[in-house]
Amino acid sequence: MAETSTRDYDHHRGSAPLLRPTNWWRLGGFMLLNVAGFLAVNAFWQYLFRGEWLDFSVQAYRHDLVTPLGAVLVSPLSIFTHPWMILVTGLLLATVIFVPILVAVLYRAGFAAIFVVIVIAVGHAPLLGLTLALGCALAVRTRLRSDMPFVAALLGLAPVAAYLGLSAYAGVDAAVVPLQRWLLLVPFLVAMVTAIVAATLVLSLARLTRFRPGVVWPVLTVMLAAPTTVFYTRVGPRELGYARITTLKLSELLEGAGEFRSPLSANDAIFPAVAREEWARQVGALGVTEPQLLEHARDLLTKRKGQLIEQCERFLRRYPLGLRSAEVAWIRAQCLSLQLDRRAFDEGLIRYSARYALPASRPAWEALAKDFPGTSQAAFAEFRIAEFLVRSLAHPREKLPDEEMSRRITLADETLEKSESRLASYASETPKSDGYTRAGEVFEKPPAVPLREYAAEVRLAAAKLLWLIRENQVADDPATAAVLAEYLQANPLADNYYGQLLAIMQAPSLQAEKTRMEDNLRLALAMTAPNERDRVEALIALSRELNDAAIEANYELGRLVLQKPQLRKRPDVSPAETYFKRVTGAPVSPFIEPAADRLKWLGTHPAR
């Protein structure tokens, strides 16, 4: 193709391309630059919103078809917790949409098709790609293409603007506050304004160079550099990697699972509980028998937690230090203990729990305490380490001397005391928000990991174990220490937990009924009785005794009556206030504070 002389070229050629004809090598060279830059833009887009620079798997494309564009505003990096992502998303999206439209105006339509395919194949935005194809067609077909190229570009951007407006709220939780809903429009507004400015710059360069090729890539380079610089200086790959861990979707893990969102829950469940029927529908397990569904739930847990642990380990290898690393180390340790909660399953829920620390998690908890001392997450690790210290007295490989048993119990006591204090501080800490307006909160800090509510639960568990050790004088009584160790070793999430407790109570070698742990074991048996009637009757009997187990029995009865008001129909069941008042009026125990809180909620003053 011979280059037309500068003097005789008239760009007013109706629907013909704006730029002058030129040599194929010159045209091809500049087009390769444009394609390379646009590939980088779409790979970066893919990296920000899927965590992978390139992903050509069938599952990824299926996921793209059901994921609305608006979802990129809140996952994995939310604009509400990382405000700089408004600018990053807006600038990057502007580059994605302006380049194909401008190429369609400047060059032959076939070249624009290359960029549309890149948006679909590399950027994983099929609907946006089809909308851009429509915009390119409009820009190419109009006679304004070379006569009034800026107007032609605006015409090509019109379908994209409509699509972005419709996509702003798609895939976003409807519970966001009104001001946050308005904020969802801002990245798309930034994208459209920036795309128009970029188009103006390209067309101005075209006029300055007398409509020669090579006017797109300089603007494209700047448009790629700007969001890249903002992201790496103000947000960073560490935050992205962390967000990817905490916003895992089931559809990214299980083929055919649909868009079933399952962000991490920073408590003992890790994965949020789901109604069993809904879960079966989402994973394609409707109509299977209950044993098959149970097995399916356990298999999926193995797969899910395995993937999450792998993500955590990759993150920790790359970022071994820092607050986010401590949080990820906690997630990894917690995942190693995840099991299916069988009682919840029987009640119609798919719920996983790490309430019982499996032996496989011990090295992870010890590493967390060692690598991140002084962090809030280390307080959780200290509680688990203390538990393992006590549990190590159960079925030792060789008989331990009494002095060694006492040493381990004493060390566990000291560790629990420190852990309980730090957990209390963490649970009561009130985080400050990043931004407010007169109408309410707009920007917010990412949720604490672990959740502060969960810290309060673990703090109560630590205080309870410390209370058991001290009330039962475990450090001075090897027989009681052995029973406590066996009690902690029993897995409350196992199908046969009740049988495990019964075996401890009846074991001739332990003689549990002759130790100070006898009443605590009876309480544990009462709370895990197979049916509700037996459970309530056993708790009522224990609540009337004068021992430490009676305090907890009264507390549990109060909770049970609150959860199931129909129990008040029984003549032997008192109001919840009665049980909580007994707890607050009893000797010091870890249940006084939560019982007093419930009395305040019920509008009743504590007993003291």
C-alpha positions in Angstrom: 0.0 0.0 0.0 1.6 3.3 -1.1 1.6 6.2 1.2 -0.5 9.1 0.0 1.4 12.4 -0.1 0.8 14.9 2.7 -0.5 17.6 0.3 -3.2 15.7 -1.5 -4.7 13.7 1.4 -8.2 14.8 2.4 -9.5 13.0 5.5 -13.1 13.9 4.7 -14.0 10.6 3.1 -17.4 9.7 4.7 -17.5 6.2 6.1 -13.9 5.3 5.0 -11.2 5.0 7.7 -9.8 8.3 9.0 -6.1 7.6 8.7 -4.3 7.8 5.4 -3.2 4.6 3.5 0.4 3.6 4.3 2.9 0.8 3.9 1.9 -2.5 5.2 5.0 -2.8 7.3 4.4 0.6 8.9 0.8 -0.2 9.5 1.6 -3.7 10.8 4.3 -2.4 13.1 2.0 0.1 14.8 -0.8 -2.3 14.9 1.4 -4.9 16.7 2.3 -2.2 19.3 -1.4 -1.5 19.8 -2.3 -5.2 20.1 0.6 -5.8 22.6 -0.5 -2.9 24.7 -4.1 -4.0 24.6 -3.2 -7.5 25.5 -1.4 -6.2 28.6 -4.4 -4.1 29.5 -6.7 -7.1 29.4 -4.3 -9.4 31.1 -4.0 -6.8 33.9 -7.8 -6.5 34.1 -8.0 -10.3 34.4 -5.3 -10.3 37.1 -7.2 -7.7 39.2 -10.5 -9.4 39.1 -9.7 -13.1 38.8 -6.2 -13.3 40.3 -4.7 -14.9 37.1 -3.0 -13.0 34.2 -4.2 -15.6 31.7 -6.9 -18.2 32.0 -8.3 -20.0 29.0 -10.1 -22.8 30.8 -13.7 -23.7 29.9 -14.7 -23.3 33.5 -13.4 -19.7 33.5 -15.5 -18.8 30.5 -18.6 -20.4 32.0 -18.0 -18.3 35.1 -17.7 -15.1 33.0 -21.1 -15.7 31.4 -22.9 -15.6 34.7 -20.7 -12.9 36.4 -22.1 -9.3 35.8 -19.6 -6.5 35.2 -20.7 -4.7 38.3 -19.3 -7.6 40.4 -15.8 -6.3 39.7 -16.5 -3.3 41.9 -16.9 -5.3 45.1 -14.9 -8.5 44.5 -12.2 -9.4 45.1 -11.1 -5.8 46.0 -14.1 -3.8 47.0 -14.2 -0.1 46.2 -15.8 0.4 49.7 -12.7 -0.9 51.5 -10.1 0.1 48.9 -11.2 3.5 47.5 -8.2 3.7 45.2 -9.8 0.8 43.2 -12.4 3.4 42.0 -9.6 5.1 40.0 -7.8 1.9 39.0 -11.0 0.3 37.7 -12.2 3.4 36.0 -8.9 4.1 34.2 -8.4 0.4 33.2 -12.0 0.1 31.9 -11.6 3.3 30.0 -8.6 1.8 28.1 -10.6 -1.4 27.4 -13.5 0.5 25.8 -11.8 3.4 24.0 -9.1 1.4 22.1 -11.5 -0.8 19.9 -13.8 2.2 19.1 -10.8 4.4 18.1 -9.3 1.6 16.0 -12.6 1.2 14.3 -12.7 4.9 13.4 -9.0 5.1 12.4 -8.4 1.8 10.6 -10.3 -0.9 8.7 -13.1 -2.6 10.6 -11.2 -5.9 10.6 -8.5 -4.5 12.9 -11.2 -3.5 15.5 -12.5 -7.0 15.5 -9.0 -8.2 16.8 -9.4 -5.9 19.9 -13.0 -7.1 20.5 -11.8 -10.7 20.5 -9.1 -9.8 23.0 -11.7 -8.3 25.3 -13.7 -11.5 25.2 -10.8 -14.1 25.2 -8.2 -12.4 27.4 -10.2 -9.9 29.4 -13.0 -12.4 30.1 -15.7 -9.8 29.5 -18.0 -11.4 26.8 -20.9 -9.0 27.2 -18.7 -6.0 27.2 -17.0 -7.4 24.1 -20.3 -7.8 22.3 -21.3 -4.3 23.3 -18.0 -3.0 21.9 -18.6 -4.9 18.7 -21.9 -3.0 18.3 -20.2 0.3 19.1 -17.5 -0.4 16.5 -20.1 -1.3 13.9 -21.9 2.0 14.6 -18.7 4.0 14.3 -17.7 2.2 11.1 -21.0 2.5 9.3 -21.6 6.2 9.8 -20.4 8.8 7.3 -19.2 10.8 10.3 -16.3 8.3 10.6 -13.8 10.5 8.8 -15.8 13.7 8.4 -16.5 14.1 12.1 -14.4 11.4 13.8 -15.0 12.6 17.3 -18.7 12.4 16.9 -18.3 8.9 15.3 -16.3 7.9 18.4 -19.0 9.2 20.7 -21.6 7.3 18.7 -19.5 4.1 19.1 -19.3 4.7 22.9 -23.0 5.2 23.3 -23.9 1.4 23.5 -21.0 1.0 26.0 -22.3 3.8 28.2 -25.7 2.2 28.2 -24.3 -1.2 29.1 -22.2 0.3 31.9 -25.2 2.1 33.4 -27.1 -1.2 33.4 -24.2 -3.1 34.9 -23.4 -0.7 37.8 -25.6 -2.5 40.4 -25.6 -6.0 38.9 -23.9 -8.5 41.2 -23.8 -6.1 44.1 -25.5 -6.7 47.4 -28.8 -4.9 47.6 -28.1 -4.1 51.3 -25.5 -1.4 50.5 -26.5 2.0 51.9 -27.8 4.7 49.5 -24.6 6.7 49.3 -22.7 3.5 48.5 -25.1 2.7 45.7 -24.3 6.1 44.2 -20.6 5.4 44.6 -21.0 2.3 42.4 -21.6 4.6 39.4 -18.4 6.5 39.9 -15.9 4.0 38.4 -18.0 3.7 35.3 -18.4 7.5 35.1 -14.6 7.8 35.4 -14.3 5.2 32.6 -16.6 7.0 30.2 -15.1 10.5 30.9 -11.5 9.2 30.6 -12.4 7.2 27.4 -13.7 10.4 25.8 -10.6 12.4 26.9 -8.4 9.6 25.5 -10.3 9.6 22.2 -9.8 13.4 22.0 -6.1 13.0 22.5 -5.8 10.3 19.9 -7.7 12.3 17.3 -5.6 15.4 18.2 -2.5 13.4 17.6 -3.9 12.1 14.3 -4.5 15.7 13.2 -1.0 16.8 14.3 0.7 13.9 12.4 -1.5 14.6 9.3 -3.4 11.4 9.8 -0.6 8.9 9.7 -0.7 5.6 11.7 0.9 5.4 15.1 -1.4 7.7 17.1 -3.1 5.1 19.4 -0.1 3.4 21.1 1.3 6.5 22.9 -2.1 7.2 24.6 -2.6 3.5 25.2 0.8 3.3 26.9 -0.1 6.2 29.2 -3.6 4.8 29.9 -2.0 1.4 30.9 0.7 3.0 33.0 -1.7 5.2 35.1 -3.8 2.5 36.7 -0.8 0.2 37.0 1.1 2.8 39.0 -1.9 3.6 41.2 -2.5 0.0 41.9 1.0 -0.9 42.8 1.7 2.2 44.9 -1.7 2.6 46.7 -3.2 -0.9 46.9 -0.6 -3.6 45.9 -0.6 -7.3 45.0 -0.5 -8.2 48.7 -4.0 -6.8 49.2 -5.2 -8.5 46.1 -3.8 -11.9 47.1 -5.4 -11.5 50.5 -8.8 -10.5 49.0 -8.7 -13.5 46.7 -8.3 -15.7 49.7 -11.2 -14.2 51.6 -13.7 -14.0 48.7 -13.6 -17.5 47.3 -16.6 -18.4 45.2 -17.9 -22.0 44.9 -18.3 -21.5 41.2 -14.5 -21.0 40.9 -13.9 -24.3 42.6 -16.7 -26.6 41.5 -17.6 -26.9 37.9 -21.4 -26.5 37.4 -21.9 -24.9 40.8 -23.3 -21.6 39.3 -22.6 -18.3 40.9 -22.9 -19.5 44.5 -21.1 -16.8 46.5 -19.3 -18.1 49.6 -16.9 -15.5 51.0 -14.8 -16.6 53.9 -16.3 -16.3 57.4 -13.6 -15.3 59.8 -14.9 -17.6 62.6 -14.9 -21.3 63.3 -16.9 -22.1 60.2 -14.6 -20.4 57.6 -17.3 -21.1 55.0 -20.8 -19.7 55.8 -23.6 -22.1 56.7 -26.1 -22.8 54.0 -29.6 -24.4 54.1 -29.1 -28.1 53.1 -31.7 -28.0 50.3 -30.3 -24.9 48.8 -26.8 -26.3 49.0 -27.9 -29.5 47.3 -29.5 -27.5 44.5 -26.4 -25.3 44.0 -24.0 -28.3 43.8 -26.3 -30.5 41.7 -27.0 -33.0 44.5 -30.8 -32.8 44.6 -32.5 -36.2 44.9 -29.6 -38.1 46.5 -30.0 -40.1 49.7 -29.0 -38.5 53.0 -25.8 -40.7 53.4 -24.8 -39.7 49.9 -25.4 -36.1 50.6 -23.4 -36.3 53.8 -20.5 -37.9 51.9 -20.8 -35.3 49.2 -20.6 -32.5 51.7 -17.5 -34.0 53.3 -15.8 -34.6 49.9 -16.5 -31.0 48.9 -15.1 -29.7 52.2 -11.9 -31.7 51.6 -11.6 -30.0 48.2 -12.5 -26.5 49.3 -10.2 -26.4 52.3 -7.4 -28.0 50.4 -7.6 -25.3 47.8 -7.8 -22.6 50.4 -4.9 -24.0 52.4 -2.8 -24.0 49.2 -3.7 -20.4 48.5 -2.7 -19.4 52.0 0.6 -21.2 51.8 1.4 -19.5 48.5 0.6 -16.2 50.0 2.8 -16.8 53.1 5.7 -17.9 50.9 5.5 -14.6 49.0 4.6 -12.4 51.9 6.1 -14.0 55.1 5.7 -10.9 57.3 3.0 -8.3 58.0 -0.5 -8.1 59.4 -2.2 -9.7 56.4 0.3 -12.6 56.7 -0.8 -13.1 60.3 -4.4 -13.2 59.2 -3.7 -15.7 56.4 -1.7 -17.9 58.8 -4.7 -17.9 61.1 -7.0 -18.9 58.1 -4.6 -21.8 57.2 -4.4 -23.1 60.8 -8.2 -22.9 61.1 -8.8 -24.7 57.8 -6.7 -27.6 58.9 -9.3 -28.4 61.6 -12.5 -27.9 59.5 -15.0 -30.7 59.7 -18.6 -31.1 58.9 -20.9 -30.3 61.8 -23.1 -33.4 61.9 -25.6 -31.9 64.4 -26.2 -28.9 62.1 -26.5 -31.3 59.1 -29.3 -33.2 60.9 -31.0 -29.9 61.6 -31.0 -29.0 57.9 -27.8 -27.0 57.5 -24.5 -27.5 55.7 -22.1 -26.1 58.2 -18.4 -26.6 58.7 -16.6 -26.0 61.9 -13.1 -25.8 63.3 -14.3 -25.8 66.9 -12.3 -28.9 67.6 -8.6 -28.5 66.8 -7.4 -31.6 64.8 -3.9 -32.8 65.6 -2.8 -31.9 62.0 -3.3 -28.2 62.8 -0.9 -28.1 65.7 2.2 -27.2 63.7 0.3 -24.4 62.0 -0.8 -22.9 65.3 2.7 -23.2 66.7 4.1 -21.5 63.6 1.6 -18.7 63.9 2.5 -18.0 67.5 6.2 -18.1 66.7 6.2 -16.1 63.5 3.7 -13.4 64.5 4.1 -12.8 68.2 2.1 -10.0 69.7 -0.6 -10.1 67.0 -4.2 -10.7 67.8 -4.1 -13.9 65.7 -1.3 -15.2 68.0 -3.8 -15.0 70.9 -5.9 -17.6 69.1 -2.9 -19.7 68.5 -1.9 -19.6 72.2 -5.4 -20.9 73.1 -5.0 -23.9 70.8 -1.4 -24.5 72.0 -2.7 -24.6 75.6 -5.4 -27.1 74.5 -2.8 -29.3 72.9 -0.7 -29.2 76.0 -3.5 -30.6 78.1 -4.6 -33.1 75.4 -1.0 -34.4 75.3 -1.7 -36.1 78.6 -4.3 -38.4 77.0 -2.9 -41.8 76.1 0.8 -40.8 76.1 3.2 -43.2 74.4 4.8 -43.8 77.8 3.6 -43.1 81.3 4.4 -39.5 82.3 5.7 -38.7 85.7 3.4 -36.7 87.9 5.9 -33.8 87.8 5.7 -33.6 84.0 1.9 -33.7 84.0 1.9 -30.9 86.5 4.4 -28.9 84.4 2.3 -29.1 81.3 -0.9 -28.2 83.1 0.9 -25.2 84.7 2.3 -24.1 81.3 -1.2 -24.4 79.8 -2.6 -22.4 82.7 -0.1 -19.5 82.0 -0.7 -19.6 78.3 -4.5 -19.6 78.7 -4.3 -16.6 81.1 -2.3 -14.6 78.5 -4.5 -15.7 75.6 -7.7 -14.9 77.5 -6.5 -11.4 78.3 -5.4 -10.6 74.7 -8.6 -12.1 73.2 -10.7 -9.9 75.5 -8.8 -6.8 74.4 -9.2 -7.8 70.7 -12.9 -8.6 71.1 -13.7 -5.2 72.7 -11.6 -3.1 70.3 -13.8 -0.8 68.2 -12.3 -0.2 64.7 -12.6 3.3 63.2 -14.2 3.7 59.8 -12.2 5.3 57.0 -14.8 7.8 55.8 -18.1 9.3 56.8 -20.6 11.8 55.5 -23.6 13.4 57.1 -25.9 10.7 55.7 -23.8 7.8 56.9 -20.8 5.7 56.3 -19.3 5.4 52.8 -15.9 3.8 53.1 -15.1 1.1 55.6 -12.2 -1.0 56.8 -12.1 -4.6 55.6 -13.6 -7.0 58.2 -11.3 -8.1 61.0 -9.9 -11.6 60.6 -10.8 -13.3 62.8 -14.1 -11.6 63.5 -14.3 -9.8 66.9 -17.5 -11.7 67.7 -15.6 -14.9 67.2 -12.8 -13.6 69.4 -15.4 -13.2 72.2 -16.4 -16.9 71.7 -12.9 -18.1 71.8 -12.1 -15.9 74.8 -15.1 -17.6 76.7 -13.7 -21.1 75.7 -10.2 -20.1 77.0 -11.7 -18.7 80.2 -13.8 -21.9 80.6 -10.7 -24.2 80.2 -8.7 -22.0 82.6 -11.6 -22.2 85.1 -11.8 -26.0 84.8 -8.1 -26.3 85.5 -8.2 -24.0 88.5 -11.5 -25.1 90.0 -10.7 -28.7 89.7 -7.1 -28.2 90.9 -5.8 -30.1 87.9 -2.2 -29.2 88.3 -2.1 -30.9 91.7 -4.1 -34.0 90.8 -2.7 -36.3 88.0 -6.0 -38.4 87.9 -8.1 -35.3 87.3 -5.6 -34.1 84.7 -5.8 -37.4 82.8 -9.6 -37.2 82.7 -9.5 -33.5 81.6 -7.1 -34.5 78.8 -9.4 -37.3 77.7 -12.4 -34.9 77.8 -10.6 -32.4 75.6 -9.4 -35.1 73.3 -13.0 -36.2 72.5 -14.2 -34.6 69.2 -17.6 -32.8 69.6 -18.0 -32.8 65.8 -17.7 -36.6 65.5 -20.8 -38.7 64.9 -20.0 -40.7 68.1 -19.2 -37.8 70.5 -21.7 -38.9 73.0 -20.2 -42.4 73.0 -16.7 -41.0 73.4 -17.8 -39.1 76.5 -19.6 -42.1 77.9 -16.5 -44.2 77.3 -14.4 -41.7 79.4 -17.0 -41.8 82.2 -17.0 -45.6 82.2 -13.3 -46.4 81.6 -11.9 -48.4 84.6 -8.4 -47.0 84.1 -9.6 -43.4 84.5 -12.2 -43.9 87.3 -13.6 -40.5 86.2 -16.4 -40.7 88.8 -13.9 -40.4 91.6 -12.2 -37.3 90.2 -13.1 -33.6 90.4 -14.1 -33.7 86.7 -17.0 -36.1 87.3 -19.7 -33.3 87.4 -18.2 -31.6 84.3 -18.4 -34.9 82.4 -22.0 -35.4 83.4 -22.7 -31.9 82.2 -21.0 -32.6 78.8 -23.1 -35.8 78.5 -26.2 -33.8 79.3 -25.5 -31.2 76.7 -25.0 -33.9 74.0 -27.9 -36.2 74.9 -29.5 -37.7 71.8 -32.9 -36.0 72.3 -34.0 -32.7 73.7 -36.1 -34.1 76.5 -33.2 -36.0 78.0 -31.0 -33.0 77.6 -33.3 -30.6 79.4 -33.9 -33.0 82.3 -30.2 -33.7 82.8 -29.4 -30.0 82.8 -32.2 -29.3 85.3 -30.9 -31.9 87.6 -27.3 -30.6 87.4 -28.5 -27.0 87.8 -29.7 -27.8 91.3 -26.3 -29.1 92.5 -23.7 -27.1 94.3 -20.6 -27.4 92.1 -18.9 -25.6 89.2 -20.8 -27.7 86.6 -24.1 -26.3 88.1 -23.1 -22.8 87.1 -22.6 -23.8 83.5 -25.8 -25.9 83.5 -27.8 -22.9 84.6 -26.2 -20.8 81.9 -26.9 -23.4 79.2 -30.5 -23.7 80.4 -31.0 -20.0 80.1 -29.6 -20.0 76.6 -31.8 -23.0 75.7 -35.0 -21.3 76.9 -34.1 -18.2 74.9 -33.6 -20.3 71.8 -36.7 -22.4 72.3 -39.4 -20.5 74.2 -41.7 -23.5 73.9 -39.7 -25.1 76.7 -41.5 -22.7 79.2 -44.6 -24.9 78.8 -42.8 -27.5 81.0 -43.6 -27.1 84.7 -40.0 -27.8 85.7 -38.5 -25.2 83.4 -38.0 -21.6 84.8 -37.8 -18.4 82.8 -34.4 -17.6 81.3 -33.9 -14.7 83.7 -34.0 -17.1 86.6 -31.1 -19.2 85.3 -29.0 -16.2 84.3 -29.5 -14.6 87.8 -28.3 -17.8 89.4 -25.1 -17.6 87.3 -24.5 -13.9 88.2 -25.1 -14.7 91.9 -22.8 -17.7 91.9 -19.0 -17.7 92.7 -16.7 -16.2 90.0 -16.9 -18.0 86.7 -16.4 -17.2 83.0 -20.2 -17.3 82.6 -21.0 -14.3 84.8 -20.3 -11.7 82.1 -22.3 -13.3 79.2 -25.2 -14.1 81.7 -25.2 -10.4 82.8 -25.2 -9.3 79.1 -28.3 -11.4 78.5 -30.0 -10.1 81.5 -29.5 -6.6 80.3 -30.9 -7.6 76.9 -33.9 -9.0 78.7 -34.3 -5.8 80.7 -33.5 -7.5 84.0 -30.8 -6.5 86.5 -28.1 -9.1 87.4 -28.3 -10.8 90.8 -25.4 -8.7 92.0 
